[in-house]
Amino acid sequence: MKSRLFALALITLVPNFVFAQQTDKAYISDELTVFVHTGPTRNYRIVGTVVAGSQIEILAKSEDGSFSQIQYEDGKTGWIESQYVSQTASIQQQLKTLKSELAEKTESLSQLENELNTQKSEKMLIEGQLQRHTQSTQDLQNKLESAQKQLAVLQQQDVENQEKVKMDWLIKGGMLSLGSLIIGYILAMMPRRRKRSPDLF
């Protein structure tokens, strides 16, 4: 009997609700704090507060839509006035999200700058090596040209020396031939001694 009376009293006190079971994500609008009640009217006991910008999940709504049952921090549930519920993130939440995105972009930009600096350093190193190799190649080319010139001079000197040797041999041969002719002529012009007759003794 008592249980029936309690049930009738509960039905009399509590208005009709529409418990459309859903878990739509929403946000608390930009108010300082929102009171959480145990039921869908202000007459129910306050069991907590939800700060502005908090992300919540909507579990159900009252029949007139003025209150929403929510799930908030640490899995707690309660009722708040629907006027404080927004489907878009609050300014604080948006600011938090933007700060997070900005931090990620800044980190990404920093990494790109480091990579760019590394690439620049590698490029400068390669350019320095290329410049040194180019200079070394030019030095070797200059040495090669100098050696070729020296070789050409030595070859010319060798040709001249060979011509000089040939000329010396010709001159010496000519002088030797001329001397032989002169000596032969002198010998031919010299009077011969007569042989003594054996009868003179």
Beta strands, then each sheet from edge to edge (+ up, - down):
strand 1: 17-18
strand 2: 24-28
strand 3: 33-37
strand 4: 46-51
strand 5: 55-62
strand 6: 67-71
strand 7: 77-81
strand 8: 85-86
sheet 1: 1+ 5- 2+ 8-
sheet 2: 1+ 5- 6+ 7-
sheet 3: 3+ 4-
end
